[in-house]
Amino acid sequence: MKITIAGGGGLGHVCAAVASTHDDIEISMLTGRPSQWSNRISATDPDGKVYHGRLTHISSDPADIVPDADIVLLCLPGYLIEKELQSIKPFLGSNTAVGSIVASTGFFFQAHKILPTGTTLFGFQRVPFISRVAEYGHSALLLGYKDSLSVAIENSTDSEALRSALEHTFDTPVKLLDNFYEAALTNSNPILHTARLYTMWHNWDGIPFDHQTLFYYEWDEASAQALIDMDSEFMAVLDRLPVRHGAIPPLLEYYESSDAASLAAKIRSIPAFKPITAPMTQTDGGWIPDYTSRYFTEDFPFGLRYIKEIAVEHNVATPIIDRVLAWGLSVSGYRR
């Protein structure tokens, strides 16, 4: 099986390392910085296990590595998906499946507009790994695994075969979702991140902070309550869509919590989350929010915005989501 991975962030590194340990899988990298990549790629997990992988081809030109691919997997932030789909479109084979490592940043909405009708599409509801780059083009940290994954597949003549192939690629059980909404409208980062950011900084007075906040380990009850409230509105949107009950569980259920206090405690206790810091920049006076980070450039305009658009389409009132989205788009300076 030949897989082309597009994108050189943490997920691109880890997915390449894990997948290419299989003798029956060839991994090629489509990256804007091919000269900085080695043919050898590794990922180290928290227990010290190291995945030693090998890349078959590395290129910045989709014409080099897309035509022969069985699968093209985008490991990209939302703002780069449209451009990448336009780039690979002329080189896709008739049987090539195109997917995204996480579908909640607009992948299906963009693919429906850009790629030929009938193209096999797939997208994961949540990312398979928590990941960070260690040495760009060479190594990464695999900070956490998922017990199972859920994927939406469209226009495939054999969805079960593709599901099985993805399960094998990531060494993780993969469940098949009923339709693309169940992957595209997740309540993960587009709600999880935005609720936290809004709670931390919507009343910020401009005075720098004395340290870089730990995004999850310092999670408070106010952030948890905002998350619960936004998730409740999100669930009301799902009620208007052909989404199977339980396919996207409420966050209280997902985190095995009952209220804001228990949810905050649960989030603070997740080992893989503990070292992750809030998007901040250090100045002479201290730490300030970084409105140019992917938390702002992706989760608001290419995550929460799609939820809002579907809510409007189906006449669902989302006052809290509206307030959070308006703030996030304003401080990040997003213009469509």
MARTIMI-968359 format. One record per residue (C-alpha): residue in one letter; x, y, z. Coordinates in steps of 0.1 Angstrom, whole numbers, plus 2048, in hexadecimal, padded with zeros to 3 digits. Example, Ala and Ser with C-alpha at 12.3 -4.5 7.8 and 13.67 -1.06 7.14 Angstrom:
# MARTIMI-968359
<node residu="a" u="87B" v="7D3" w="84E"/>
<node residu="s" u="889" v="7F5" w="847"/>
This chain:
# MARTIMI-968359
<node residu="m" u="800" v="800" w="800"/>
<node residu="k" u="80E" v="822" w="7F6"/>
<node residu="i" u="805" v="840" w="80B"/>
<node residu="t" u="80E" v="864" w="805"/>
<node residu="i" u="80E" v="879" w="824"/>
<node residu="a" u="80A" v="89F" w="81E"/>
<node residu="g" u="815" v="8B5" w="83A"/>
<node residu="g" u="834" v="8B6" w="850"/>
<node residu="g" u="826" v="8BE" w="873"/>
<node residu="g" u="826" v="8A8" w="891"/>
<node residu="l" u="80B" v="891" w="884"/>
<node residu="g" u="81C" v="88E" w="862"/>
<node residu="h" u="83C" v="883" w="873"/>
<node residu="v" u="82C" v="86A" w="88B"/>
<node residu="c" u="814" v="85C" w="871"/>
<node residu="a" u="831" v="857" w="859"/>
<node residu="a" u="846" v="846" w="873"/>
<node residu="v" u="82B" v="82F" w="880"/>
<node residu="a" u="81D" v="825" w="85E"/>
<node residu="s" u="83E" v="81F" w="84D"/>
<node residu="t" u="849" v="805" w="867"/>
<node residu="h" u="832" v="7ED" w="854"/>
<node residu="d" u="843" v="7D9" w="839"/>
<node residu="d" u="825" v="7DB" w="822"/>
<node residu="i" u="821" v="801" w="824"/>
<node residu="e" u="835" v="81A" w="810"/>
<node residu="i" u="834" v="83E" w="81D"/>
<node residu="s" u="83D" v="85D" w="808"/>
<node residu="m" u="83D" v="880" w="816"/>
<node residu="l" u="82F" v="89E" w="803"/>
<node residu="t" u="83F" v="8BC" w="815"/>
<node residu="g" u="849" v="8E0" w="80D"/>
<node residu="r" u="86B" v="8D9" w="81D"/>
<node residu="p" u="877" v="8B8" w="80D"/>
<node residu="s" u="89C" v="8C1" w="812"/>
<node residu="q" u="898" v="8C0" w="838"/>
<node residu="w" u="88A" v="89D" w="839"/>
<node residu="s" u="89D" v="87D" w="83E"/>
<node residu="n" u="892" v="85C" w="82F"/>
<node residu="r" u="893" v="84F" w="853"/>
<node residu="i" u="878" v="85A" w="86A"/>
<node residu="s" u="872" v="851" w="88F"/>
<node residu="a" u="858" v="857" w="8A9"/>
<node residu="t" u="85C" v="851" w="8CE"/>
<node residu="d" u="83F" v="84A" w="8E6"/>
<node residu="p" u="83D" v="852" w="90B"/>
<node residu="d" u="848" v="82F" w="915"/>
<node residu="g" u="868" v="832" w="900"/>
<node residu="k" u="85C" v="81D" w="8E3"/>
<node residu="v" u="86B" v="829" w="8C2"/>
<node residu="y" u="85B" v="825" w="8A0"/>
<node residu="h" u="876" v="824" w="886"/>
<node residu="g" u="867" v="82B" w="864"/>
<node residu="r" u="874" v="831" w="841"/>
<node residu="l" u="867" v="848" w="826"/>
<node residu="t" u="867" v="83C" w="802"/>
<node residu="h" u="865" v="85E" w="7F1"/>
<node residu="i" u="866" v="882" w="7FD"/>
<node residu="s" u="85B" v="89F" w="7E7"/>
<node residu="s" u="84B" v="8C1" w="7E5"/>
<node residu="d" u="83B" v="8B9" w="7C3"/>
<node residu="p" u="81B" v="8A5" w="7C4"/>
<node residu="a" u="822" v="899" w="7A0"/>
<node residu="d" u="83F" v="884" w="7AE"/>
<node residu="i" u="82C" v="870" w="7C9"/>
<node residu="v" u="806" v="874" w="7C6"/>
<node residu="p" u="7FF" v="861" w="7A5"/>
<node residu="d" u="80A" v="840" w="7B3"/>
<node residu="a" u="7FA" v="844" w="7D6"/>
<node residu="d" u="7DE" v="82D" w="7E2"/>
<node residu="i" u="7D7" v="846" w="7FD"/>
<node residu="v" u="7DF" v="86B" w="801"/>
<node residu="l" u="7DD" v="875" w="826"/>
<node residu="l" u="7DC" v="89A" w="82F"/>
<node residu="c" u="7ED" v="8A2" w="850"/>
<node residu="l" u="7E7" v="8C7" w="84D"/>
<node residu="p" u="7D7" v="8E4" w="860"/>
<node residu="g" u="7B5" v="8F0" w="853"/>
<node residu="y" u="7C2" v="90F" w="841"/>
<node residu="l" u="7D9" v="8FA" w="82A"/>
<node residu="i" u="7BF" v="8DF" w="820"/>
<node residu="e" u="7AF" v="8F2" w="803"/>
<node residu="k" u="7D1" v="8FB" w="7F4"/>
<node residu="e" u="7DE" v="8D7" w="7F7"/>
<node residu="l" u="7BF" v="8C8" w="7E8"/>
<node residu="q" u="7C2" v="8DF" w="7CA"/>
<node residu="s" u="7E7" v="8D5" w="7C7"/>
<node residu="i" u="7E1" v="8AF" w="7C7"/>
<node residu="k" u="7C1" v="8AF" w="7B3"/>
<node residu="p" u="7D2" v="8AC" w="790"/>
<node residu="f" u="7E6" v="88E" w="79B"/>
<node residu="l" u="7CD" v="878" w="7AC"/>
<node residu="g" u="7C7" v="855" w="79F"/>
<node residu="s" u="7A3" v="84A" w="799"/>
<node residu="n" u="7A6" v="832" w="7B7"/>
<node residu="t" u="7BA" v="848" w="7CF"/>
<node residu="a" u="7AA" v="84E" w="7F0"/>
<node residu="v" u="7AF" v="871" w="7FE"/>
<node residu="g" u="7AC" v="877" w="823"/>
<node residu="s" u="7B4" v="88D" w="841"/>
<node residu="i" u="7C3" v="882" w="862"/>
<node residu="v" u="7A8" v="897" w="872"/>
<node residu="a" u="789" v="8A2" w="860"/>
<node residu="s" u="77D" v="8BD" w="878"/>
<node residu="t" u="790" v="8D9" w="866"/>
<node residu="g" u="77C" v="8DB" w="846"/>
<node residu="f" u="78A" v="8BD" w="833"/>
<node residu="f" u="769" v="8AF" w="826"/>
<node residu="f" u="75A" v="8D1" w="81F"/>
<node residu="q" u="778" v="8DB" w="80A"/>
<node residu="a" u="77C" v="8B9" w="7F9"/>
<node residu="h" u="758" v="8B9" w="7EE"/>
<node residu="k" u="75E" v="8DA" w="7DC"/>
<node residu="i" u="780" v="8D3" w="7CD"/>
<node residu="l" u="785" v="8AE" w="7C5"/>
<node residu="p" u="773" v="89B" w="7A9"/>
<node residu="t" u="751" v="88D" w="7B1"/>
<node residu="g" u="756" v="869" w="7BC"/>
<node residu="t" u="778" v="86D" w="7CB"/>
<node residu="t" u="77C" v="855" w="7E9"/>
<node residu="l" u="77E" v="86B" w="808"/>
<node residu="f" u="785" v="863" w="82C"/>
<node residu="g" u="78B" v="876" w="84C"/>
<node residu="f" u="792" v="86E" w="870"/>
<node residu="q" u="77C" v="87B" w="88C"/>
<node residu="r" u="79A" v="87F" w="8A3"/>
<node residu="v" u="7BF" v="87D" w="89C"/>
<node residu="p" u="7CF" v="85B" w="8A3"/>
<node residu="f" u="7EC" v="869" w="8B7"/>
<node residu="i" u="7F6" v="887" w="8CC"/>
<node residu="s" u="817" v="891" w="8BC"/>
<node residu="r" u="832" v="8AB" w="8BB"/>
<node residu="v" u="850" v="8B0" w="8A4"/>
<node residu="a" u="872" v="8A8" w="8B5"/>
<node residu="e" u="88A" v="8AF" w="898"/>
<node residu="y" u="879" v="8BA" w="879"/>
<node residu="g" u="87A" v="8A1" w="85D"/>
<node residu="h" u="88B" v="887" w="873"/>
<node residu="s" u="879" v="87F" w="894"/>
<node residu="a" u="85A" v="886" w="8A8"/>
<node residu="l" u="84A" v="87F" w="8CA"/>
<node residu="l" u="82B" v="869" w="8CB"/>
<node residu="l" u="81C" v="877" w="8EB"/>
<node residu="g" u="7FC" v="863" w="8EC"/>
<node residu="y" u="7E7" v="848" w="8DA"/>
<node residu="k" u="7C2" v="844" w="8D5"/>
<node residu="d" u="7B1" v="823" w="8DF"/>
<node residu="s" u="79D" v="824" w="8BF"/>
<node residu="l" u="796" v="83A" w="8A1"/>
<node residu="s" u="777" v="843" w="88E"/>
<node residu="v" u="778" v="84B" w="868"/>
<node residu="a" u="75E" v="857" w="84F"/>
<node residu="i" u="762" v="84A" w="82C"/>
<node residu="e" u="750" v="856" w="80C"/>
<node residu="n" u="74E" v="849" w="7E8"/>
<node residu="s" u="761" v="829" w="7EF"/>
<node residu="t" u="759" v="809" w="7DD"/>
<node residu="d" u="766" v="7F6" w="7FB"/>
<node residu="s" u="765" v="80B" w="81B"/>
<node residu="e" u="76D" v="7ED" w="830"/>
<node residu="a" u="78E" v="7E7" w="81E"/>
<node residu="l" u="798" v="80B" w="823"/>
<node residu="r" u="78E" v="80B" w="847"/>
<node residu="s" u="7A3" v="7EB" w="84C"/>
<node residu="a" u="7C0" v="7FB" w="83A"/>
<node residu="l" u="7BF" v="819" w="851"/>
<node residu="e" u="7BD" v="803" w="86F"/>
<node residu="h" u="7DC" v="7F1" w="864"/>
<node residu="t" u="7EE" v="811" w="85C"/>
<node residu="f" u="7EB" v="81F" w="87F"/>
<node residu="d" u="7EA" v="7FF" w="893"/>
<node residu="t" u="7C9" v="80C" w="8A3"/>
<node residu="p" u="7A5" v="7FF" w="8A1"/>
<node residu="v" u="792" v="814" w="888"/>
<node residu="k" u="76C" v="817" w="888"/>
<node residu="l" u="758" v="821" w="86A"/>
<node residu="l" u="741" v="840" w="86E"/>
<node residu="d" u="71F" v="843" w="85D"/>
<node residu="n" u="726" v="864" w="84A"/>
<node residu="f" u="73F" v="880" w="847"/>
<node residu="y" u="72D" v="897" w="860"/>
<node residu="e" u="737" v="87F" w="87B"/>
<node residu="a" u="75C" v="887" w="874"/>
<node residu="a" u="759" v="8AA" w="867"/>
<node residu="l" u="746" v="8B9" w="885"/>
<node residu="t" u="759" v="8AB" w="8A2"/>
<node residu="n" u="758" v="8BC" w="8C4"/>
<node residu="s" u="77D" v="8B7" w="8C9"/>
<node residu="n" u="795" v="8D3" w="8C1"/>
<node residu="p" u="77B" v="8EB" w="8B1"/>
<node residu="i" u="769" v="8ED" w="8D2"/>
<node residu="l" u="782" v="8E0" w="8EB"/>
<node residu="h" u="79D" v="8F9" w="8E2"/>
<node residu="t" u="787" v="917" w="8DB"/>
<node residu="a" u="774" v="914" w="8FC"/>
<node residu="r" u="795" v="914" w="90F"/>
<node residu="l" u="7A4" v="931" w="8FB"/>
<node residu="y" u="785" v="946" w="8FF"/>
<node residu="t" u="783" v="940" w="924"/>
<node residu="m" u="7A8" v="948" w="92A"/>
<node residu="w" u="7AB" v="967" w="915"/>
<node residu="h" u="78A" v="978" w="90A"/>
<node residu="n" u="78D" v="990" w="927"/>
<node residu="w" u="7B3" v="994" w="925"/>
<node residu="d" u="7BF" v="9B7" w="92F"/>
<node residu="g" u="7DF" v="9B6" w="91B"/>
<node residu="i" u="7F6" v="9B1" w="939"/>
<node residu="p" u="80E" v="994" w="932"/>
<node residu="f" u="80C" v="974" w="947"/>
<node residu="d" u="828" v="969" w="95D"/>
<node residu="h" u="82A" v="946" w="94D"/>
<node residu="q" u="81F" v="932" w="92F"/>
<node residu="t" u="7FE" v="922" w="939"/>
<node residu="l" u="7FB" v="8FD" w="937"/>
<node residu="f" u="7DD" v="8F9" w="920"/>
<node residu="y" u="7CF" v="8DA" w="92F"/>
<node residu="y" u="7E1" v="8D5" w="951"/>
<node residu="e" u="7D4" v="8F7" w="95D"/>
<node residu="w" u="7B1" v="8F2" w="94F"/>
<node residu="d" u="797" v="903" w="966"/>
<node residu="e" u="772" v="8FF" w="96D"/>
<node residu="a" u="769" v="91E" w="959"/>
<node residu="s" u="77A" v="90E" w="93A"/>
<node residu="a" u="768" v="8EE" w="941"/>
<node residu="q" u="746" v="8FF" w="944"/>
<node residu="a" u="74B" v="912" w="923"/>
<node residu="l" u="754" v="8F1" w="913"/>
<node residu="i" u="734" v="8E0" w="920"/>
<node residu="d" u="71F" v="8FD" w="914"/>
<node residu="m" u="72E" v="8FE" w="8F1"/>
<node residu="d" u="72B" v="8D8" w="8EF"/>
<node residu="s" u="706" v="8DA" w="8F8"/>
<node residu="e" u="700" v="8F2" w="8DA"/>
<node residu="f" u="715" v="8DB" w="8C4"/>
<node residu="m" u="6FF" v="8BD" w="8CE"/>
<node residu="a" u="6E1" v="8D1" w="8C4"/>
<node residu="v" u="6F0" v="8D6" w="8A1"/>
<node residu="l" u="6F7" v="8B0" w="89E"/>
<node residu="d" u="6D2" v="8A9" w="8A7"/>
<node residu="r" u="6C9" v="8BA" w="885"/>
<node residu="l" u="6E1" v="8A4" w="871"/>
<node residu="p" u="6E2" v="880" w="866"/>
<node residu="v" u="6FB" v="877" w="881"/>
<node residu="r" u="6F7" v="857" w="893"/>
<node residu="h" u="6F0" v="85B" w="8B8"/>
<node residu="g" u="710" v="856" w="8CC"/>
<node residu="a" u="727" v="859" w="8AE"/>
<node residu="i" u="734" v="87A" w="8BD"/>
<node residu="p" u="72F" v="877" w="8E2"/>
<node residu="p" u="729" v="895" w="8F8"/>
<node residu="l" u="74A" v="8A1" w="908"/>
<node residu="l" u="73E" v="899" w="92B"/>
<node residu="e" u="738" v="875" w="920"/>
<node residu="y" u="759" v="874" w="90D"/>
<node residu="y" u="76D" v="87F" w="92B"/>
<node residu="e" u="758" v="86B" w="943"/>
<node residu="s" u="74E" v="88A" w="957"/>
<node residu="s" u="72E" v="897" w="966"/>
<node residu="d" u="733" v="8BD" w="96A"/>
<node residu="a" u="74D" v="8D9" w="965"/>
<node residu="a" u="761" v="8D0" w="984"/>
<node residu="s" u="765" v="8AB" w="97B"/>
<node residu="l" u="76B" v="8B4" w="956"/>
<node residu="a" u="787" v="8CD" w="95F"/>
<node residu="a" u="797" v="8B3" w="976"/>
<node residu="k" u="795" v="898" w="95B"/>
<node residu="i" u="7A6" v="8AE" w="941"/>
<node residu="r" u="7C1" v="8B8" w="959"/>
<node residu="s" u="7C8" v="894" w="961"/>
<node residu="i" u="7CF" v="887" w="93E"/>
<node residu="p" u="7F5" v="87F" w="93C"/>
<node residu="a" u="7FA" v="886" w="917"/>
<node residu="f" u="7EA" v="8A9" w="91B"/>
<node residu="k" u="7FF" v="8B4" w="939"/>
<node residu="p" u="81D" v="8C4" w="927"/>
<node residu="i" u="809" v="8D6" w="90C"/>
<node residu="t" u="80B" v="8FB" w="90F"/>
<node residu="a" u="7F3" v="917" w="905"/>
<node residu="p" u="7FB" v="92A" w="8E5"/>
<node residu="m" u="810" v="946" w="8F3"/>
<node residu="t" u="82E" v="95B" w="8EA"/>
<node residu="q" u="848" v="967" w="903"/>
<node residu="t" u="84F" v="98C" w="904"/>
<node residu="d" u="865" v="9A2" w="91A"/>
<node residu="g" u="848" v="9A7" w="932"/>
<node residu="g" u="83C" v="983" w="933"/>
<node residu="w" u="825" v="96C" w="91F"/>
<node residu="i" u="809" v="977" w="907"/>
<node residu="p" u="7F0" v="965" w="8F2"/>
<node residu="d" u="7FC" v="95B" w="8CF"/>
<node residu="y" u="7DF" v="962" w="8B8"/>
<node residu="t" u="7F3" v="955" w="89A"/>
<node residu="s" u="7F5" v="931" w="8A8"/>
<node residu="r" u="7E2" v="914" w="898"/>
<node residu="y" u="7CA" v="915" w="8B6"/>
<node residu="f" u="7BD" v="935" w="8A7"/>
<node residu="t" u="7C4" v="931" w="882"/>
<node residu="e" u="7B4" v="90F" w="880"/>
<node residu="d" u="79C" v="907" w="89C"/>
<node residu="f" u="787" v="927" w="898"/>
<node residu="p" u="785" v="92D" w="872"/>
<node residu="f" u="788" v="908" w="867"/>
<node residu="g" u="777" v="8F7" w="884"/>
<node residu="l" u="75E" v="90A" w="898"/>
<node residu="r" u="754" v="91F" w="879"/>
<node residu="y" u="747" v="900" w="867"/>
<node residu="i" u="732" v="8F6" w="886"/>
<node residu="k" u="723" v="919" w="886"/>
<node residu="e" u="71B" v="917" w="861"/>
<node residu="i" u="709" v="8F6" w="864"/>
<node residu="a" u="6F6" v="904" w="882"/>
<node residu="v" u="6EB" v="922" w="86D"/>
<node residu="e" u="6E1" v="90B" w="851"/>
<node residu="h" u="6CB" v="8F7" w="868"/>
<node residu="n" u="6BE" v="914" w="87D"/>
<node residu="v" u="6CE" v="909" w="89E"/>
<node residu="a" u="6D6" v="925" w="8B7"/>
<node residu="t" u="6FA" v="925" w="8C3"/>
<node residu="p" u="6FF" v="945" w="8D8"/>
<node residu="i" u="71D" v="939" w="8EB"/>
<node residu="i" u="72E" v="92B" w="8CC"/>
<node residu="d" u="726" v="94C" w="8BA"/>
<node residu="r" u="737" v="960" w="8D5"/>
<node residu="v" u="756" v="94A" w="8D7"/>
<node residu="l" u="759" v="948" w="8B1"/>
<node residu="a" u="756" v="96E" w="8AD"/>
<node residu="w" u="771" v="974" w="8C7"/>
<node residu="g" u="789" v="95B" w="8B8"/>
<node residu="l" u="785" v="968" w="894"/>
<node residu="s" u="789" v="98B" w="8A1"/>
<node residu="v" u="7AA" v="987" w="8B4"/>
<node residu="s" u="7BA" v="971" w="899"/>
<node residu="g" u="7B1" v="98A" w="87E"/>
<node residu="y" u="7A1" v="96E" w="868"/>
<node residu="r" u="793" v="97B" w="847"/>
<node residu="r" u="782" v="963" w="82E"/>
